Amino acid sequence: MLRQSGRVAGLLGMLVLGIGLAALLPALPAQERHAALRGWARFTTRACGIRLEVRGRLPRRRALLVANHVSWCDVLALLAVAPARLVAKQEIGRWPLVGLLARAAGTVFVDRARPRGLPATVGRVAAALRSGRSVAVFPEGTTWCGAATSCRPPTGFRPAMFQAAIDAGAPVVPMRIGYRCGETGETTTAPAFVADETLVRSVRRILAIRKLTVCVDIAAPLHPGRSADRRALAQVAESAVHLVPSTPAARPAPVAAGPAQPVRPAPSVLPVPNRSPAAGPVAGAGECPLAGEAERELPLAA
């Protein structure tokens, strides 16, 4: 109880700090804005008692960042690694405090009640990429437990937003987000936000976990051509997300040599099939097979 109370106080303090940050962000230059947002996300993650672990390296240029979706903590993890513009459903913009932060961070909102507006949203994401901003999206469209293949959306990654990367000529960077118990080192589904669970209950459960690590694995970027098919691109990105090793590789024995050089993943080149028709509405993800309960839509998803 003492640990949980301390984390609640820390989280509330970071949310209050976020109010001032929301007012300050629009006035900051891009580099300082990114640093401030990244720092806020990292300190908020730590305030929740979550340790951040990152493997891989993001490209220096703008990119469409695509990741699997497990928990509301995914948003903090993404912002802590890459303070990109997020794609979120429109209702988030009306939430107290959270909506303020989302708007200040340049979130691209999606009106799910108007499927015909999806191409316009894709256009806004493409414009953000052309302007040099990275954009992060959860193509699964909802949160899933992520423990096994049986607990993934049957429709896979929704392809609509991938059209923005094709139109803007931007690379796509697959990222996998997973959670590990800090005491056992085993993968855990405790942070999953699924079924009819409320956000308050989910926050309380996560804050009560003794040790929790969020792992962000960054795969090699995909470079689609102008005539690439968004559906094929979505399938390749989804495969890359789930093929990233979930546990750290064994460290090789040290070798006496010159100064170590950072290892950059080789870029992947996507095959170029014929372009499919313009982006349109995409079907929902169905039901979550976790304990037979229905899926849970998370605010920052598209």
C-alpha positions as a printed NumPy array, in Angstrom:
array([[  0.   ,   0.   ,   0.   ],
       [  2.856,   2.364,   0.827],
       [  4.549,   1.679,  -2.51 ],
       [  1.289,   2.117,  -4.401],
       [  0.485,   5.365,  -2.582],
       [  3.905,   6.764,  -3.41 ],
       [  3.48 ,   5.92 ,  -7.077],
       [  0.014,   7.479,  -7.167],
       [  1.468,  10.688,  -5.754],
       [  4.283,  10.606,  -8.293],
       [  1.898,  10.016, -11.19 ],
       [ -0.392,  12.842, -10.096],
       [  2.616,  15.122,  -9.797],
       [  3.722,  14.316, -13.344],
       [  0.202,  14.936, -14.645],
       [  0.174,  18.353, -12.981],
       [  3.579,  19.045, -14.493],
       [  2.091,  18.029, -17.823],
       [ -0.345,  20.949, -17.626],
       [  2.517,  23.417, -17.657],
       [  4.289,  21.411, -20.33 ],
       [  1.2  ,  21.498, -22.539],
       [  1.21 ,  25.291, -22.418],
       [  4.945,  25.457, -23.088],
       [  5.3  ,  22.933, -25.915],
       [  3.824,  25.034, -28.762],
       [  6.327,  27.829, -28.055],
       [  9.408,  25.577, -28.08 ],
       [ 11.571,  24.826, -31.131],
       [ 11.207,  21.316, -32.508],
       [ 14.341,  19.872, -30.911],
       [ 13.586,  21.292, -27.461],
       [  9.941,  20.221, -27.769],
       [ 10.978,  16.647, -28.514],
       [ 13.433,  16.602, -25.596],
       [ 10.824,  17.995, -23.176],
       [  8.181,  15.483, -24.249],
       [ 10.64 ,  12.596, -24.064],
       [ 11.793,  13.643, -20.609],
       [  8.236,  13.981, -19.322],
       [  7.316,  10.523, -20.634],
       [ 10.412,   8.919, -19.121],
       [  9.879,  10.48 , -15.69 ],
       [  6.186,   9.562, -15.771],
       [  7.08 ,   5.972, -16.619],
       [  9.503,   5.904, -13.723],
       [  6.918,   7.473, -11.4  ],
       [  4.665,   4.501, -12.201],
       [  7.433,   2.143, -11.104],
       [  8.106,   0.942, -14.658],
       [ 11.632,   0.452, -15.945],
       [ 12.211,   1.241, -19.62 ],
       [ 14.422,  -0.991, -21.748],
       [ 15.136,  -0.178, -25.4  ],
       [ 16.822,  -2.407, -27.969],
       [ 17.622,  -1.166, -31.445],
       [ 17.945,   2.324, -32.87 ],
       [ 15.521,   4.612, -34.631],
       [ 16.5  ,   6.275, -37.905],
       [ 17.413,   9.935, -37.58 ],
       [ 14.968,  11.017, -40.253],
       [ 11.18 ,  11.144, -39.968],
       [  9.352,   7.804, -40.113],
       [  6.006,   6.122, -39.539],
       [  6.394,   4.195, -36.279],
       [  4.082,   1.195, -35.973],
       [  3.759,  -0.936, -32.852],
       [  1.623,  -3.629, -31.298],
       [ -0.82 ,  -2.575, -28.614],
       [ -0.973,  -4.048, -25.105],
       [ -1.64 ,  -1.3  , -22.578],
       [ -2.113,   2.421, -22.03 ],
       [  1.516,   2.308, -20.878],
       [  2.478,   1.777, -24.533],
       [  1.888,   5.474, -25.147],
       [  4.368,   6.492, -22.441],
       [  6.9  ,   3.967, -23.742],
       [  6.626,   5.273, -27.316],
       [  6.92 ,   8.915, -26.269],
       [  9.897,   8.08 , -24.035],
       [ 11.714,   6.501, -26.983],
       [ 10.503,   8.687, -29.859],
       [  8.42 ,  11.799, -29.103],
       [  6.445,  11.481, -32.321],
       [  2.979,  12.739, -33.16 ],
       [  0.396,  10.144, -32.193],
       [ -2.77 ,   9.045, -33.959],
       [ -5.72 ,   8.909, -31.543],
       [ -9.466,   8.695, -31.646],
       [-11.233,  12.048, -31.543],
       [-12.783,  11.551, -28.11 ],
       [ -9.359,  11.888, -26.469],
       [ -9.176,  15.538, -27.44 ],
       [-12.172,  16.22 , -25.158],
       [-10.75 ,  14.449, -22.116],
       [ -9.672,  16.712, -19.23 ],
       [ -5.879,  17.094, -18.974],
       [ -5.131,  14.102, -21.202],
       [ -6.82 ,  15.826, -24.124],
       [ -4.863,  18.993, -23.382],
       [ -1.579,  17.098, -23.477],
       [ -2.602,  15.23 , -26.62 ],
       [ -3.428,  18.429, -28.488],
       [ -0.229,  20.142, -27.312],
       [  1.807,  17.18 , -28.581],
       [  0.263,  17.542, -32.056],
       [ -1.856,  14.398, -31.967],
       [ -3.694,  13.528, -35.179],
       [ -7.285,  12.705, -34.235],
       [ -9.474,  10.147, -36.005],
       [-13.257,  10.409, -36.047],
       [-14.302,   6.761, -35.981],
       [-17.96 ,   7.696, -36.366],
       [-17.191,   9.019, -39.871],
       [-15.372,   6.308, -41.849],
       [-15.467,   8.539, -44.931],
       [-13.128,  10.922, -43.137],
       [-10.357,   8.306, -42.936],
       [ -8.659,   9.327, -46.232],
       [ -8.441,  12.906, -44.923],
       [ -6.785,  11.638, -41.746],
       [ -4.318,   9.628, -43.831],
       [ -3.598,  12.84 , -45.704],
       [ -2.848,  14.687, -42.447],
       [ -0.461,  11.942, -41.37 ],
       [  1.278,  12.089, -44.765],
       [  1.571,  15.88 , -44.446],
       [  3.144,  15.508, -40.994],
       [  5.674,  13.04 , -42.414],
       [  6.499,  15.361, -45.306],
       [  7.118,  18.182, -42.837],
       [  9.789,  16.094, -41.138],
       [  7.782,  14.873, -38.137],
       [  7.629,  11.22 , -37.165],
       [  4.16 ,   9.8  , -36.525],
       [  3.37 ,   6.837, -34.268],
       [  0.343,   4.602, -34.75 ],
       [ -0.994,   1.347, -33.316],
       [ -2.305,  -0.401, -36.454],
       [ -4.046,  -3.139, -34.476],
       [ -6.602,  -0.52 , -33.483],
       [ -7.151,  -1.964, -30.018],
       [ -5.26 ,  -3.441, -27.074],
       [ -4.595,  -7.169, -26.793],
       [ -2.937,  -9.304, -24.144],
       [ -0.063, -10.034, -26.53 ],
       [  0.927, -13.245, -24.761],
       [  0.615, -15.574, -27.728],
       [ -0.417, -15.799, -31.343],
       [ -3.928, -16.728, -30.222],
       [ -4.289, -13.332, -28.551],
       [ -3.751, -11.067, -31.524],
       [ -6.265,  -9.309, -33.747],
       [ -7.464, -11.782, -36.398],
       [ -7.4  ,  -8.998, -39.001],
       [ -3.798,  -8.07 , -38.23 ],
       [ -2.432,  -4.584, -38.825],
       [ -4.953,  -2.26 , -40.432],
       [ -3.385,  -0.931, -43.647],
       [ -4.914,   2.556, -43.932],
       [ -2.168,   4.553, -42.214],
       [  0.554,   2.769, -44.156],
       [ -0.677,   4.643, -47.21 ],
       [  0.588,   7.85 , -45.579],
       [  4.144,   6.476, -45.489],
       [  3.897,   5.449, -49.156],
       [  2.545,   8.847, -50.208],
       [  5.169,  10.739, -48.193],
       [  8.055,   8.477, -49.194],
       [  8.81 ,   7.824, -45.52 ],
       [ 10.244,   4.64 , -44.025],
       [  8.136,   2.447, -41.753],
       [  9.743,   1.373, -38.479],
       [  8.161,  -1.697, -36.811],
       [  8.404,  -1.652, -33.016],
       [  7.363,  -4.293, -30.525],
       [  6.279,  -3.404, -27.013],
       [  6.349,  -6.103, -24.356],
       [  6.29 ,  -6.311, -20.575],
       [  8.481,  -8.378, -18.298],
       [  8.308,  -9.117, -14.599],
       [ 11.371,  -7.524, -13.008],
       [ 11.729, -10.242, -10.39 ],
       [ 11.396, -13.36 , -12.559],
       [ 12.47 , -11.976, -15.922],
       [  9.478, -13.672, -17.54 ],
       [  7.003, -12.064, -19.925],
       [  3.853, -10.877, -18.163],
       [  0.379,  -9.865, -19.331],
       [ -0.396,  -7.969, -16.118],
       [ -0.324,  -4.529, -17.819],
       [ -2.761,  -5.619, -20.568],
       [ -5.819,  -3.373, -20.809],
       [ -8.566,  -5.604, -22.215],
       [-12.221,  -6.561, -21.846],
       [-14.443,  -4.343, -19.685],
       [-11.757,  -3.235, -17.239],
       [-11.838,   0.452, -16.335],
       [ -8.809,   2.692, -16.741],
       [ -8.739,   3.441, -13.012],
       [ -8.638,  -0.246, -12.141],
       [ -5.898,  -0.866, -14.691],
       [ -3.806,   2.006, -13.31 ],
       [ -4.198,   0.737,  -9.758],
       [ -3.108,  -2.78 , -10.74 ],
       [ -0.033,  -1.578, -12.611],
       [  1.021,   0.765,  -9.816],
       [  0.799,  -2.147,  -7.373],
       [  3.219,  -4.354,  -9.339],
       [  6.484,  -4.611,  -7.442],
       [  8.825,  -4.558, -10.454],
       [  7.803,  -4.106, -14.07 ],
       [  9.892,  -3.571, -17.184],
       [  8.56 ,  -2.334, -20.518],
       [ 10.696,  -3.48 , -23.426],
       [ 10.679,  -1.569, -26.71 ],
       [ 12.325,  -3.503, -29.556],
       [ 13.031,  -1.523, -32.723],
       [ 13.264,  -3.506, -35.956],
       [ 15.01 ,  -2.484, -39.168],
       [ 13.135,   0.174, -41.174],
       [ 11.105,  -0.75 , -44.236],
       [ 11.439,   1.442, -47.318],
       [  8.342,   1.165, -49.529],
       [  8.354,   2.427, -53.085],
       [  5.84 ,   4.902, -54.488],
       [  3.82 ,   2.077, -56.07 ],
       [  3.919,  -0.224, -53.034],
       [  0.714,  -1.826, -51.815],
       [ -0.31 ,  -0.641, -48.346],
       [ -1.778,  -4.036, -47.446],
       [  1.453,  -5.827, -48.31 ],
       [  3.388,  -3.195, -46.366],
       [  1.141,  -3.706, -43.326],
       [  1.683,  -7.475, -43.469],
       [  5.466,  -7.121, -43.704],
       [  5.503,  -4.645, -40.804],
       [  3.338,  -6.932, -38.671],
       [  5.643,  -9.869, -39.361],
       [  8.647,  -7.738, -38.418],
       [  7.005,  -6.734, -35.119],
       [  6.36 , -10.322, -34.087],
       [  9.704, -11.653, -35.324],
       [ 11.756,  -9.296, -33.137],
       [ 13.381, -11.381, -30.359],
       [ 11.41 , -11.033, -27.12 ],
       [ 14.438, -11.669, -24.894],
       [ 17.882, -10.106, -25.016],
       [ 20.397, -12.111, -27.03 ],
       [ 23.304, -13.649, -25.189],
       [ 26.219, -11.278, -24.973],
       [ 29.299, -12.438, -26.908],
       [ 32.645, -12.703, -25.198],
       [ 34.593,  -9.429, -25.235],
       [ 37.085,  -9.067, -28.07 ],
       [ 40.215,  -6.97 , -27.844],
       [ 39.753,  -4.473, -30.627],
       [ 39.374,  -0.775, -31.345],
       [ 36.573,   1.412, -30.016],
       [ 33.155,  -0.202, -30.304],
       [ 30.999,   1.126, -33.101],
       [ 27.197,   1.243, -32.844],
       [ 25.541,  -1.459, -34.864],
       [ 22.829,  -0.166, -37.163],
       [ 20.233,  -2.613, -38.489],
       [ 20.332,  -2.988, -42.229],
       [ 17.346,  -1.362, -43.898],
       [ 14.759,  -3.693, -45.325],
       [ 13.476,  -3.172, -48.846],
       [  9.821,  -3.952, -49.384],
       [  8.785,  -5.713, -52.604],
       [  6.813,  -3.383, -54.854],
       [  3.477,  -4.884, -55.914],
       [  0.832,  -2.868, -57.722],
       [ -0.766,  -0.052, -55.762],
       [ -4.158,  -0.902, -54.337],
       [ -7.156,   1.471, -54.408],
       [ -7.151,   4.59 , -52.25 ],
       [ -7.305,   4.162, -48.515],
       [-10.733,   3.495, -47.178],
       [-12.493,   2.258, -44.042],
       [-11.051,  -0.816, -42.44 ],
       [-12.962,  -3.49 , -40.584],
       [-12.722,  -3.79 , -36.811],
       [-10.531,  -6.279, -35.043],
       [-13.235,  -8.559, -33.588],
       [-13.167, -10.154, -30.174],
       [-10.233, -10.773, -27.922],
       [ -9.679, -14.486, -27.315],
       [ -8.303, -13.77 , -23.837],
       [-10.62 , -15.64 , -21.468],
       [-13.397, -15.254, -24.02 ],
       [-13.808, -11.551, -23.307],
       [-14.388,  -8.802, -25.83 ],
       [-11.609,  -6.495, -26.983],
       [-10.938,  -3.17 , -25.309],
       [-10.288,  -0.066, -27.382],
       [ -7.51 ,   2.104, -25.998],
       [ -7.679,   5.878, -26.468],
       [ -4.437,   6.281, -28.41 ],
       [ -5.05 ,   3.831, -31.205],
       [ -6.075,   3.976, -34.823]])
